[in-house]
Amino acid sequence: CFCFSRPTPVIRWIKEGGELPANRTFFENFKKTLKIIDVSEADSGNYKCIARNALGSVHHVISVTVKAAPYWITAPRNLVLSPGEDGTLICRANGNPKPSISWLANGVPI
């Protein structure tokens, strides 16, 4: 967030509709740079940079999208059954974009 004026503006950051990530937010370069460590999907959203001095203020909104490779919510587990028994296989995954789940038996879609 680079804004030039006289007198020098005070920079402030907010996350629209929420709070800046607690204990993971750092400011650099006289608060012109917002740094978030250990980013998670919950950090997606609109961040607003506000520059203010005695003569007024300006702001800019930066949209942040966090993408994530597929990851297991509930990983499938091996199942051992006897003839005539019923069994349930559970596979829950998430990511951004949301992954599609396919089932195959011996490499053949079912």
Secondary structure, DSSP 8 states (H G I E B T S, - for coil): -----SS--EEEEEETTB---TTSEEEETTTTEEEE-S--GGG-EEEEEEEEETTEEEEEEEEE---EEEEEEE--------TT-------EEEEES------EETTEE-
